[in-house]
Amino acid sequence: MQKSNLFFRSLFIIAVFLLMLIAGIIYRQLQMVKNSSKLVMHTYEVNLKMEQLFSAVKDAEASQRGYIITGETLYLDPYFTSLNNVKNYYNELKFMTADNLIQQQNLEKLNDLINTRFKLLSETLKLHIAGHNNDSLNSLLLKGENVMSDIRIHIHTMTQIENGLLDMRQKENDNQRSITPIIFLIVILFSLCIFILSYYQINEDANRLVKLNSNLLITNKIFEHAEEIACMSHWQWDLTTNKLTYSDNQYRLLGLEPQSIDLSLKAFSEFVHPDDRNILLERSKLAIKVGESPSAPYYFRVIRKDGELRYFKAIGKLTSDLHGNKILIGVTIDVTDQHLSELNLEEKNKELERSNAELESFNYLASHDLQEPIRKIQTFISRIIEKEKDHISESALDYFSRMQLSAHRMQKLIEYLLMYSRTNRTDQIFEYSDLNKLLDHAKQELSLAIEEKNATIISSPLPAIKVIPAQIQQLFINLISNSLKYSKDKVAPVININSEIVDSKDITELKNEPGRKYHKISVTDNGMGFEQEYAESIFLLFHRLHERSEFSGSGIGLSICKKIVENHLGFISAEGRPGEGATFNIYLLAS
């Protein structure tokens, strides 16, 4: 019994020892298998990285050729992307082969070849952009092909070296795997773990797929609702199978129930207006025979099922599915409302042209036919007074004098109306002008009135900007005339004209145009002024604050000022101080 116990104890100890030894051997074996597997995978990764490096160089070359052939700058995007990819792949290879001196030396040589290739690519692009002759371009392309061949050979050499290492490491890996049968158990356990993990992942993916499908249904509903709101539809035409499918809203646009009929190209063309069917057929033939998508949107009319005429706009884009089949996708939009709006706008433009023509006729009439009777009235009254003065009573002379004044006012009114009409014309030419000179011209024109009033005009330096010179000069004339007209009795008028740069954010009326700079030109006088409540109404046409008997005028001068400033995309405002004077602020865009 004691011997038996000793035997079993010894056997247990030996068994434990053997188990530990086997476990150690298995562990060591697994480590060796693992290390050899890493070396094999490392070799595969190096080969893959070299293939990616070579592929990136080829992508750059292909992008360059595509750009040279088509002239499309879109081909340059892959070219610049390839530059970064090549650099990244090279750095990764440098790191991965750090323990292989031969491959490190080969990489240095490969780097030189790649740098040479990209240098030739860059020179080729520069020659092509500069428009040099084809001989120089072809010479560089030939050099590039030779360098590309050297790169291919060099990478092939490096790949052979790696393949040699791969064979050696693969054999070592196979030997290590065949030493211990326990690997099968490990594989089974590993597979079981993978199965469990896979089941778990599949279950998670299934739940996630259900959620995505639910979101997709909601998205489709939203998209369908958006199509209805936008009066548009989408369609898909498989050019390989000639199968054409439309979204539900396409049927609604034609006055049909969704998917109620097989809406083939022929069936769809039955709804197209007979005069426009050739447009649809020509675009269809182009897509089928040439395999090109329409270069621009095209328009055609359709007759709905209920007989209503609608205007459609369609545009497509050619693409391919995973199997390389050509598919034309596109959208169709009902643009009837837009079309009718454009027709209405055209009619409004025609009406505006007619109105402008009538305005031109009125200008001609006012400047010629209307002024002629007034001049004759003034002439005849002057002759009657001159010849019959001794035979006319005092009351008759007073009547004739009033008639002359009325005729003079009528003539001035016509002149101001003509001036206001001219400010509405859009064919005025903007010129870079010095406002100081325009102000001087205005003062010269008003020199007699300024001298009569003994007025003083003080002005700071004004800017030089693009304006309509004649209108700005008229603006200064009207504002100075207004200050002279409404000056106080026995007080010499003093008019100050100043200029400064202001920001639109500091101007209440211009806060909706942030970030813009304006020239603020202020005209300030020491005249009668006005109540601030009339600051806006004084710019209205024919509006007067005083009776005609108090001050002469037509009530148009300030309206002309406002129109001139608006023609320059500016703004004018007024500030009144009763008994102290008034200030008119003009805001003109700073160039």
C-alpha positions as CSV (number, residue, x, y, z in Angstrom):
1,M,0.0,0.0,0.0
2,Q,2.8,2.3,0.9
3,K,4.6,1.4,-2.3
4,S,1.3,1.9,-4.2
5,N,0.8,5.3,-2.5
6,L,4.4,6.2,-3.3
7,F,3.9,5.1,-6.9
8,F,0.7,7.1,-7.3
9,R,2.3,10.1,-5.6
10,S,5.3,9.8,-7.8
11,L,3.1,9.3,-10.8
12,F,1.0,12.3,-9.9
13,I,4.1,14.4,-9.4
14,I,5.5,13.1,-12.7
15,A,2.2,13.7,-14.3
16,V,2.1,17.2,-13.0
17,F,5.6,17.7,-14.1
18,L,4.9,16.3,-17.5
19,L,1.8,18.4,-17.8
20,M,3.8,21.5,-16.8
21,L,6.5,20.5,-19.2
22,I,4.0,19.8,-22.0
23,A,2.3,23.1,-21.2
24,G,5.7,24.8,-21.3
25,I,6.6,23.1,-24.6
26,I,3.1,23.9,-26.0
27,Y,3.4,27.5,-24.8
28,R,6.9,27.8,-26.3
29,Q,5.7,26.1,-29.5
30,L,2.8,28.5,-29.7
31,Q,5.1,31.5,-29.3
32,M,7.3,30.2,-32.0
33,V,4.3,29.6,-34.3
34,K,3.1,33.0,-33.4
35,N,6.5,34.6,-34.1
36,S,6.8,32.8,-37.4
37,S,3.3,33.8,-38.4
38,K,4.1,37.4,-37.6
39,L,7.2,37.2,-39.8
40,V,5.0,35.7,-42.6
41,M,2.4,38.4,-42.3
42,H,5.1,41.0,-42.1
43,T,6.4,39.8,-45.4
44,Y,2.9,40.0,-46.9
45,E,2.5,43.5,-45.5
46,V,5.8,44.7,-47.0
47,N,4.8,43.2,-50.4
48,L,1.3,44.9,-50.2
49,K,2.8,48.2,-49.2
50,M,5.2,48.1,-52.1
51,E,2.3,47.4,-54.4
52,Q,0.4,50.3,-52.9
53,L,3.5,52.5,-53.4
54,F,3.8,51.5,-57.0
55,S,0.0,51.9,-57.5
56,A,0.2,55.5,-56.1
57,V,3.0,56.4,-58.5
58,K,0.9,55.0,-61.4
59,D,-2.2,56.9,-60.2
60,A,-0.1,60.2,-60.3
61,E,1.0,59.3,-63.8
62,A,-2.5,58.5,-64.9
63,S,-3.9,61.7,-63.4
64,Q,-1.2,63.7,-65.2
65,R,-2.1,62.0,-68.5
66,G,-5.8,62.6,-68.0
67,Y,-5.2,66.3,-67.3
68,I,-2.9,66.6,-70.4
69,I,-5.5,64.8,-72.6
70,T,-8.7,66.4,-71.4
71,G,-7.5,69.7,-69.8
72,E,-9.8,69.0,-66.9
73,T,-8.4,70.2,-63.6
74,L,-10.4,67.5,-61.8
75,Y,-7.6,65.1,-62.8
76,L,-5.1,67.0,-60.8
77,D,-6.8,66.2,-57.4
78,P,-5.7,62.5,-57.6
79,Y,-2.3,63.7,-58.7
80,F,-1.7,65.7,-55.5
81,T,-3.3,63.0,-53.4
82,S,-0.9,60.5,-54.8
83,L,2.1,62.7,-53.8
84,N,1.1,62.4,-50.2
85,N,0.2,58.7,-50.5
86,V,3.7,57.9,-52.0
87,K,5.4,59.7,-49.1
88,N,3.3,57.9,-46.5
89,Y,3.8,54.4,-48.1
90,Y,7.5,55.0,-48.3
91,N,7.8,56.0,-44.7
92,E,5.8,52.9,-43.7
93,L,8.1,50.7,-45.7
94,K,11.1,52.4,-44.2
95,F,9.8,51.5,-40.8
96,M,8.7,48.0,-41.7
97,T,12.1,47.0,-43.1
98,A,14.2,48.7,-40.5
99,D,15.8,45.3,-39.6
100,N,16.7,44.5,-43.2
101,L,19.8,46.3,-44.4
102,I,19.5,45.2,-48.0
103,Q,15.9,46.3,-48.3
104,Q,16.8,49.6,-46.6
105,Q,19.4,50.2,-49.3
106,N,16.9,49.2,-52.0
107,L,14.4,51.7,-50.5
108,E,17.0,54.5,-50.8
109,K,17.5,53.7,-54.4
110,L,13.8,53.4,-55.0
111,N,13.2,56.8,-53.3
112,D,15.6,58.4,-55.7
113,L,13.8,56.9,-58.7
114,I,10.4,58.0,-57.4
115,N,11.7,61.5,-56.8
116,T,13.0,61.6,-60.3
117,R,9.7,60.4,-61.6
118,F,7.7,63.0,-59.7
119,K,10.2,65.7,-60.8
120,L,9.5,64.7,-64.5
121,L,5.8,64.7,-63.8
122,S,6.0,68.2,-62.4
123,E,8.1,69.5,-65.3
124,T,5.6,67.9,-67.7
125,L,2.7,69.7,-66.1
126,K,4.5,73.0,-66.2
127,L,5.3,72.5,-69.9
128,H,1.7,71.6,-70.7
129,I,0.3,74.6,-68.7
130,A,2.8,76.9,-70.3
131,G,1.8,75.6,-73.8
132,H,5.2,74.4,-74.9
133,N,5.5,72.4,-78.1
134,N,4.7,68.7,-78.2
135,D,8.3,67.6,-78.8
136,S,9.5,68.8,-75.4
137,L,6.4,67.4,-73.8
138,N,6.8,64.0,-75.6
139,S,10.5,63.9,-74.6
140,L,9.6,64.4,-70.9
141,L,6.9,61.7,-71.2
142,L,9.3,59.3,-72.7
143,K,11.8,59.9,-69.9
144,G,9.0,59.4,-67.4
145,E,8.1,56.1,-69.0
146,N,11.8,54.9,-68.7
147,V,12.0,56.0,-65.1
148,M,8.6,54.2,-64.5
149,S,10.1,51.1,-66.0
150,D,13.1,51.3,-63.7
151,I,10.8,51.7,-60.7
152,R,8.8,48.7,-61.8
153,I,12.0,46.6,-62.1
154,H,13.3,47.8,-58.8
155,I,10.1,47.0,-57.0
156,H,10.0,43.6,-58.6
157,T,13.6,43.0,-57.3
158,M,12.5,44.0,-53.8
159,T,9.4,41.8,-54.1
160,Q,11.6,38.8,-55.0
161,I,13.7,39.4,-52.0
162,E,10.6,39.5,-49.8
163,N,9.2,36.4,-51.6
164,G,12.4,34.6,-50.7
165,L,12.0,35.5,-47.1
166,L,8.3,34.6,-47.4
167,D,9.2,31.0,-48.5
168,M,11.7,30.6,-45.8
169,R,9.4,31.9,-43.1
170,Q,6.4,30.0,-44.5
171,K,8.4,26.7,-44.2
172,E,9.4,27.5,-40.7
173,N,5.8,28.3,-39.8
174,D,4.6,25.1,-41.3
175,N,7.2,23.1,-39.4
176,Q,6.3,24.8,-36.2
177,R,2.6,24.0,-36.7
178,S,3.2,20.4,-37.4
179,I,5.3,19.8,-34.3
180,T,2.4,19.8,-31.8
181,P,-1.1,18.3,-32.4
182,I,-2.4,20.5,-29.6
183,I,-2.6,23.3,-32.1
184,F,-5.8,21.7,-33.5
185,L,-7.4,22.0,-30.1
186,I,-6.4,25.6,-29.9
187,V,-7.7,26.1,-33.4
188,I,-11.0,24.5,-32.4
189,L,-11.3,26.6,-29.2
190,F,-10.3,29.6,-31.2
191,S,-12.9,28.8,-33.8
192,L,-15.5,28.4,-31.1
193,C,-14.6,31.7,-29.7
194,I,-14.8,33.2,-33.1
195,F,-18.2,31.6,-33.6
196,I,-19.5,33.0,-30.3
197,L,-18.1,36.4,-31.1
198,S,-19.4,36.2,-34.6
199,Y,-22.9,35.2,-33.4
200,Y,-22.8,38.1,-31.0
201,Q,-21.7,40.5,-33.7
202,I,-24.2,39.1,-36.1
203,N,-27.0,39.6,-33.6
204,E,-25.8,43.1,-32.9
205,D,-25.6,43.8,-36.7
206,A,-29.1,42.4,-37.2
207,N,-30.5,44.7,-34.5
208,R,-28.6,47.6,-36.0
209,L,-29.9,46.7,-39.4
210,V,-33.5,46.7,-38.2
211,K,-32.9,50.2,-36.7
212,L,-31.3,51.4,-40.0
213,N,-34.2,50.0,-42.0
214,S,-36.6,51.9,-39.8
215,N,-34.7,55.1,-40.3
216,L,-34.5,54.4,-44.0
217,L,-38.2,54.1,-44.2
218,I,-38.6,57.4,-42.4
219,T,-36.0,59.0,-44.7
220,N,-37.8,57.7,-47.8
221,K,-41.1,59.1,-46.5
222,I,-39.4,62.5,-46.0
223,F,-37.9,62.3,-49.4
224,E,-41.2,61.5,-51.1
225,H,-42.9,64.3,-49.2
226,A,-40.1,66.7,-50.2
227,E,-40.6,65.6,-53.9
228,E,-44.3,66.4,-53.6
229,I,-43.6,69.8,-52.1
230,A,-40.9,70.7,-54.7
231,C,-43.0,69.3,-57.6
232,M,-40.1,67.1,-58.7
233,S,-39.4,63.4,-59.2
234,H,-36.3,61.2,-59.7
235,W,-35.7,58.4,-62.1
236,Q,-33.2,55.7,-63.0
237,W,-32.5,54.3,-66.5
238,D,-30.4,51.1,-66.8
239,L,-28.9,51.5,-70.3
240,T,-27.8,47.8,-70.3
241,T,-31.3,46.4,-69.7
242,N,-33.1,49.5,-71.0
243,K,-35.2,49.4,-67.8
244,L,-36.6,52.8,-66.7
245,T,-38.0,53.3,-63.2
246,Y,-39.6,56.5,-61.8
247,S,-40.4,57.6,-58.3
248,D,-44.1,57.8,-57.2
249,N,-44.2,61.6,-57.6
250,Q,-43.5,61.3,-61.4
251,Y,-46.9,59.6,-61.8
252,R,-48.5,62.3,-59.7
253,L,-46.9,65.0,-61.9
254,L,-48.6,63.3,-64.9
255,G,-51.9,63.1,-63.1
256,L,-51.7,59.3,-62.5
257,E,-51.8,57.1,-59.4
258,P,-48.3,56.0,-58.3
259,Q,-47.1,52.9,-60.2
260,S,-50.5,52.6,-61.9
261,I,-49.0,51.8,-65.3
262,D,-45.7,50.6,-66.7
263,L,-44.2,54.0,-67.4
264,S,-41.6,53.0,-70.1
265,L,-39.9,55.6,-72.3
266,K,-42.5,55.1,-74.9
267,A,-45.3,55.4,-72.5
268,F,-43.8,58.5,-71.0
269,S,-43.4,60.1,-74.4
270,E,-47.1,59.8,-75.0
271,F,-47.6,62.5,-72.3
272,V,-45.0,64.8,-73.9
273,H,-46.3,67.5,-76.1
274,P,-46.1,66.4,-79.8
275,D,-43.8,69.4,-80.7
276,D,-41.4,68.5,-77.9
277,R,-41.1,64.7,-78.3
278,N,-38.1,65.1,-80.6
279,I,-36.2,66.7,-77.6
280,L,-36.8,63.7,-75.4
281,L,-36.1,61.2,-78.1
282,E,-32.8,62.9,-79.1
283,R,-31.6,63.0,-75.6
284,S,-32.5,59.3,-75.1
285,K,-30.7,58.3,-78.3
286,L,-27.6,60.1,-77.2
287,A,-27.6,58.3,-73.9
288,I,-28.1,54.9,-75.4
289,K,-25.7,55.1,-78.4
290,V,-22.9,57.3,-77.1
291,G,-23.3,56.5,-73.4
292,E,-23.1,60.1,-72.4
293,S,-25.3,62.0,-69.9
294,P,-27.0,65.2,-71.0
295,S,-24.6,68.1,-70.8
296,A,-27.3,70.6,-69.7
297,P,-30.9,70.6,-68.4
298,Y,-33.5,70.3,-71.1
299,Y,-37.1,71.6,-71.1
300,F,-40.2,70.1,-72.6
301,R,-44.0,70.3,-72.2
302,V,-46.3,67.6,-71.1
303,I,-50.0,67.1,-71.3
304,R,-51.3,65.6,-68.1
305,K,-54.0,62.9,-68.0
306,D,-56.6,65.6,-67.2
307,G,-55.4,67.6,-70.2
308,E,-53.6,70.3,-68.3
309,L,-50.4,71.6,-70.0
310,R,-47.3,71.7,-67.8
311,Y,-43.7,72.6,-68.3
312,F,-41.0,70.2,-67.2
313,K,-37.2,70.5,-66.7
314,A,-35.0,67.4,-66.7
315,I,-31.3,66.7,-66.1
316,G,-29.4,63.5,-65.8
317,K,-26.1,62.2,-64.8
318,L,-24.3,59.0,-66.1
319,T,-23.0,56.6,-63.5
320,S,-22.2,52.9,-63.1
321,D,-23.2,50.1,-60.7
322,L,-20.9,47.6,-59.0
323,H,-21.0,45.4,-62.1
324,G,-20.0,48.2,-64.5
325,N,-23.4,48.6,-66.0
326,K,-24.1,52.2,-67.3
327,I,-27.0,53.8,-65.4
328,L,-28.5,57.2,-66.1
329,I,-30.0,58.8,-63.1
330,G,-31.8,62.2,-63.0
331,V,-34.6,64.4,-61.8
332,T,-37.6,65.9,-63.4
333,I,-39.0,69.2,-62.1
334,D,-42.3,70.8,-62.8
335,V,-41.3,74.4,-63.6
336,T,-44.7,75.6,-64.8
337,D,-45.1,78.3,-62.2
338,Q,-41.5,79.5,-62.8
339,H,-42.1,79.5,-66.6
340,L,-45.4,81.5,-66.2
341,S,-43.6,83.9,-63.8
342,E,-40.9,84.4,-66.4
343,L,-43.5,85.1,-69.1
344,N,-45.2,87.5,-66.8
345,L,-41.8,89.2,-66.1
346,E,-41.2,89.5,-69.8
347,E,-44.5,91.1,-70.3
348,K,-43.8,93.5,-67.4
349,N,-40.4,94.3,-69.1
350,K,-42.2,95.0,-72.3
351,E,-44.6,97.3,-70.5
352,L,-41.7,99.0,-68.8
353,E,-40.0,99.5,-72.2
354,R,-43.3,101.0,-73.5
355,S,-43.5,103.2,-70.4
356,N,-39.9,104.4,-71.0
357,A,-40.7,105.1,-74.6
358,E,-43.7,107.1,-73.5
359,L,-41.5,108.9,-71.0
360,E,-39.0,109.8,-73.7
361,S,-41.9,111.1,-75.8
362,F,-43.1,113.2,-72.8
363,N,-39.5,114.6,-72.3
364,Y,-39.4,115.6,-75.9
365,L,-42.9,117.1,-75.7
366,A,-42.1,118.9,-72.5
367,S,-38.7,120.2,-73.8
368,H,-40.2,121.4,-77.1
369,D,-44.0,121.5,-77.6
370,L,-45.0,122.5,-74.1
371,Q,-42.4,125.3,-73.7
372,E,-43.1,126.8,-77.0
373,P,-46.7,128.1,-76.1
374,I,-45.3,129.5,-72.8
375,R,-42.6,131.4,-74.6
376,K,-45.1,132.8,-77.0
377,I,-47.4,133.9,-74.1
378,Q,-44.5,135.6,-72.4
379,T,-43.4,137.3,-75.7
380,F,-47.0,138.5,-76.6
381,I,-47.5,139.9,-73.1
382,S,-44.2,141.7,-73.2
383,R,-45.1,143.2,-76.6
384,I,-48.6,144.2,-75.5
385,I,-47.2,145.9,-72.4
386,E,-44.5,147.6,-74.4
387,K,-46.8,148.9,-77.2
388,E,-50.0,149.5,-75.4
389,K,-48.7,150.5,-72.0
390,D,-50.2,154.0,-72.2
391,H,-53.7,152.6,-73.2
392,I,-53.9,149.8,-70.6
393,S,-55.4,150.3,-67.2
394,E,-53.5,149.6,-64.0
395,S,-55.7,146.6,-63.2
396,A,-55.0,145.2,-66.7
397,L,-51.2,145.7,-66.2
398,D,-51.5,143.9,-62.9
399,Y,-53.3,141.0,-64.7
400,F,-50.6,140.9,-67.4
401,S,-47.9,140.9,-64.7
402,R,-49.5,138.0,-62.9
403,M,-49.8,136.1,-66.2
404,Q,-46.1,136.6,-66.8
405,L,-45.3,135.3,-63.4
406,S,-47.5,132.3,-63.9
407,A,-46.0,131.6,-67.3
408,H,-42.5,131.9,-65.7
409,R,-43.4,129.4,-63.0
410,M,-44.8,127.0,-65.5
411,Q,-41.6,127.2,-67.5
412,K,-39.5,126.6,-64.4
413,L,-41.8,123.7,-63.4
414,I,-41.3,122.1,-66.8
415,E,-37.5,122.5,-66.6
416,Y,-37.5,120.9,-63.1
417,L,-39.7,118.1,-64.3
418,L,-37.3,117.5,-67.2
419,M,-34.4,117.5,-64.8
420,Y,-36.2,115.0,-62.5
421,S,-37.0,112.8,-65.5
422,R,-33.3,112.8,-66.6
423,T,-32.2,111.5,-63.2
424,N,-34.4,108.4,-63.8
425,R,-32.4,107.4,-66.9
426,T,-30.2,104.3,-66.4
427,D,-27.8,105.0,-69.3
428,Q,-25.7,107.5,-67.3
429,I,-22.0,106.7,-67.3
430,F,-20.0,106.5,-64.0
431,E,-16.6,108.2,-64.1
432,Y,-13.8,108.5,-61.5
433,S,-14.4,112.2,-60.5
434,D,-13.0,114.7,-58.1
435,L,-15.9,116.0,-56.1
436,N,-14.0,119.2,-55.2
437,K,-14.0,120.1,-58.9
438,L,-17.7,119.3,-59.2
439,L,-18.4,121.5,-56.2
440,D,-16.4,124.4,-57.8
441,H,-18.4,124.1,-61.0
442,A,-21.7,124.2,-58.9
443,K,-20.5,127.4,-57.1
444,Q,-19.6,129.0,-60.4
445,E,-23.0,128.3,-61.8
446,L,-24.6,129.9,-58.6
447,S,-22.1,132.7,-58.4
448,L,-24.7,135.5,-58.9
449,A,-27.1,134.1,-56.3
450,I,-24.2,133.6,-53.9
451,E,-23.0,137.2,-54.4
452,E,-26.6,138.6,-54.0
453,K,-27.0,136.8,-50.7
454,N,-23.4,137.6,-49.6
455,A,-23.1,133.9,-48.8
456,T,-20.0,132.1,-47.6
457,I,-19.3,128.5,-48.6
458,I,-16.7,126.6,-46.5
459,S,-15.7,123.1,-47.6
460,S,-13.3,120.5,-46.4
461,P,-11.4,118.2,-49.0
462,L,-13.9,116.0,-50.7
463,P,-13.1,112.4,-52.0
464,A,-12.6,111.3,-55.6
465,I,-14.9,108.5,-56.4
466,K,-16.8,106.9,-59.3
467,V,-20.0,109.0,-59.9
468,I,-22.2,110.4,-62.7
469,P,-20.5,113.8,-62.8
470,A,-23.4,115.9,-64.1
471,Q,-25.8,114.5,-61.5
472,I,-23.4,115.1,-58.6
473,Q,-22.8,118.6,-59.8
474,Q,-26.6,119.1,-59.9
475,L,-26.9,117.7,-56.4
476,F,-24.5,120.3,-55.1
477,I,-26.4,123.1,-57.0
478,N,-29.8,122.0,-55.6
479,L,-28.5,121.8,-52.0
480,I,-26.7,125.1,-52.1
481,S,-29.7,126.8,-53.8
482,N,-31.9,125.3,-51.1
483,S,-29.7,126.8,-48.4
484,L,-29.6,130.2,-50.1
485,K,-33.4,130.2,-50.7
486,Y,-34.2,129.5,-47.0
487,S,-31.7,131.8,-45.5
488,K,-32.7,134.2,-42.7
489,D,-33.4,137.9,-43.4
490,K,-30.5,140.2,-42.8
491,V,-28.2,137.2,-41.9
492,A,-25.5,136.3,-44.4
493,P,-25.8,132.6,-45.3
494,V,-22.9,130.4,-44.2
495,I,-22.8,126.9,-45.8
496,N,-20.4,124.2,-44.5
497,I,-19.6,121.2,-46.6
498,N,-17.7,118.4,-44.9
499,S,-16.7,114.8,-45.7
500,E,-15.7,111.7,-43.7
501,I,-15.6,107.9,-43.9
502,V,-18.2,106.1,-41.9
503,D,-19.2,102.4,-41.3
504,S,-22.7,101.2,-42.3
505,K,-23.1,99.7,-38.8
506,D,-23.1,103.3,-37.4
507,I,-25.9,104.4,-39.7
508,T,-29.4,103.5,-38.7
509,E,-30.7,103.5,-42.2
510,L,-27.8,101.3,-43.5
511,K,-27.5,98.6,-40.8
512,N,-28.8,96.0,-43.1
513,E,-25.6,96.2,-45.2
514,P,-22.9,95.3,-42.6
515,G,-19.2,95.7,-43.5
516,R,-19.6,98.5,-46.0
517,K,-17.8,101.9,-45.9
518,Y,-19.5,105.1,-47.0
519,H,-18.4,108.7,-47.7
520,K,-20.6,110.9,-45.6
521,I,-20.9,114.4,-47.2
522,S,-22.7,116.9,-44.9
523,V,-24.1,120.2,-46.2
524,T,-25.0,122.5,-43.2
525,D,-26.4,126.0,-43.3
526,N,-27.5,128.6,-40.8
527,G,-30.8,129.3,-42.4
528,M,-34.4,129.0,-41.2
529,G,-34.3,125.3,-40.7
530,F,-37.4,123.1,-40.3
531,E,-39.2,120.9,-37.8
532,Q,-37.6,117.4,-37.7
533,E,-41.0,115.8,-38.3
534,Y,-40.8,117.0,-41.9
535,A,-37.3,115.4,-42.5
536,E,-38.6,112.7,-44.8
537,S,-41.6,114.5,-46.5
538,I,-39.4,117.4,-47.8
539,F,-37.9,114.9,-50.3
540,L,-41.3,114.1,-51.8
541,L,-42.2,115.3,-55.2
542,F,-44.0,118.7,-55.2
543,H,-43.9,118.9,-51.4
544,R,-43.5,122.4,-50.0
545,L,-43.2,123.4,-46.3
546,H,-44.0,127.1,-47.1
547,E,-46.5,128.9,-49.3
548,R,-45.5,129.9,-52.8
549,S,-45.9,133.6,-51.7
550,E,-43.3,133.2,-49.0
551,F,-40.6,131.4,-51.1
552,S,-40.3,130.7,-54.8
553,G,-39.7,127.1,-55.9
554,S,-41.2,124.1,-57.6
555,G,-41.1,121.6,-54.8
556,I,-38.9,119.3,-57.0
557,G,-35.3,120.3,-56.1
558,L,-34.9,118.0,-53.1
559,S,-36.7,115.2,-54.8
560,I,-34.1,115.4,-57.6
561,C,-31.4,115.3,-54.9
562,K,-32.9,112.1,-53.4
563,K,-33.1,110.5,-56.9
564,I,-29.5,111.4,-57.7
565,V,-28.2,109.8,-54.5
566,E,-30.4,106.7,-55.1
567,N,-28.9,106.4,-58.6
568,H,-25.5,106.1,-56.9
569,L,-26.8,103.4,-54.5
570,G,-26.6,105.8,-51.6
571,F,-28.8,107.5,-49.1
572,I,-29.7,111.1,-48.1
573,S,-31.2,112.3,-44.9
574,A,-32.0,115.7,-43.4
575,E,-31.8,117.2,-39.9
576,G,-33.7,120.4,-39.2
577,R,-33.3,122.9,-36.4
578,P,-36.0,125.6,-36.5
579,G,-34.4,129.1,-36.6
580,E,-30.9,127.7,-36.6
581,G,-30.4,125.9,-39.9
582,A,-30.5,122.5,-41.5
583,T,-28.0,119.7,-42.4
584,F,-28.3,117.3,-45.4
585,N,-26.2,114.1,-45.1
586,I,-25.3,112.3,-48.2
587,Y,-23.9,108.7,-48.0
588,L,-22.1,107.4,-51.1
589,L,-20.4,104.0,-51.3
590,A,-16.6,104.2,-50.8
591,S,-14.8,102.4,-53.6
